[in-house]
Amino acid sequence: MSTRLLKAKEGFSEVTNDVKVDLLRGFNLLVEEYYKSEHSVSFYADKLFKSPKTLSNTFSKFNTTPLQIIHERIILEAKRLLIYTDKTAKEIAYEIGFDDASHLSRLFKNQTQQSPSDFKKQLKKSF
């Protein structure tokens, strides 16, 4: 998604575009690999040999932040597990790398406007 946003953005030279696309692609690949264990932008910035500020500035041109991308991936996995497994929100939180289930619950509610348990209840009603 980030790569598509970048390509759609006007005003970039080909060289700049390639560098930014590579950075965003690298970031997305790292998020996909480490989202269950690493939730901080600084971890991904270190892996990409960039500062967190540089990473944030690159994403700011597309009205998103690296942290939002990380959170979206975590929420996507939480939703997947809520839909396709019988795991509790607490079990899912630990599987996704949270030490405290309330952290995932708070993030989930901020992103979706409902708690994980409400999300699961809503699914059961629709089937």
N, C-alpha and C positions, 0 to 999 in steps of 0.2 A: 504494500500500500504506500509506504514511504517513497519507494522508488518511482511509482506511478505519479505521485504528487510532485516529485522533483522534476520528472520529465515534462509534466504538464506546465510547470512554472516557466514563464517567459523571462528573458533578459539574461540568461546564463550563456557564456561562451561554451564551446564544445569541451575544451580542456577543463574549465571549472565544473561543468556539468558532469564530466566523467569522474572527477575527483570526489564530488559530492555524492554522486550515485554510488561509488565504491564505498564511501564512508557509511552511507545509509544502509546499503546492502550488508556490509560487514556488521553493523550494529544489529540489524534484524537477525542475522544468522547467529550472533552471539546471544541475543535474547532468547531465541528459540532453543539454544543449547543449554543455557544456564538459568532460565527464569525460575526454576524450582528451587534453586539454591541461592541465587544472587538477585537482590531487589534494589540495589543502589546504582545510580548513574555513574558514580566514580569507578566502580568495578569495571563497567563496560568501557568507559573512557580510557582507563589504564590498559585494557586489552587492545584497544585501538591506537594506543600511543598518542592520545589526544587529552586535552584537559576537559573536565566536565563542562566548563564554560563554552569551549569551542563546539562541543557536541550540542549543547543547548542552543547556541547561536545558529547552528546549521538547521536544527529542527524548527526554530522560531519562525523562519521564513515560510513555514507551512502550517502555521497556527497550531502546532502541537509541541510537545516536549518529549525528551527521551523517557522521562519518568511516566508520562501518559502511555507511551508505547509498551513499557514494561508492565504497567498496571492493566492495560487492555489484554495483554497476553495471559496474565495471571487470572483475570476474570474469565476469559475465554476457556481456560482449562478448568476452572472451578465450575463453570456452567456445564461443560462437557461431563465432568464427573458427577455433578448433581443429576443430570439427565440420564446418563447411561449406567450408573452404579447405584448401589444401595448404601453407599458410604454416608456417614453423617457429615455435617459441616465441619465438625471438629477433626474428624479423620482426614478430610480433604485439606483443611488448613495445614495440618502437619505434613501431608504428602507434598504440598506446594512449597513447603519450606518456612512456614510461620511457626515461631515458638509458642505463640499464644493464638488460640482460635479467634479471639475477639478482634485481632488485627485484620484477619481476612474478612470477618463479618463486617467490620467498619468500612474497609475498602470496597467490599461488594455492595454495601448499601449506598456508599457515595457514588459508585459508578452506575448502579442499576436502579436506584431509588427503592429497593426492597432488600430484605435480608435473605440470606441463602435458604433458610427454612421456608420463608414466604414464596420464594422462587420455586422451590420444590413442590409446595402445596398447590401453587397455581398450575404447575405441569400436570399434577394428578387430576385436577379438576377438568383440564382440557382433554384428557383421554377418556 
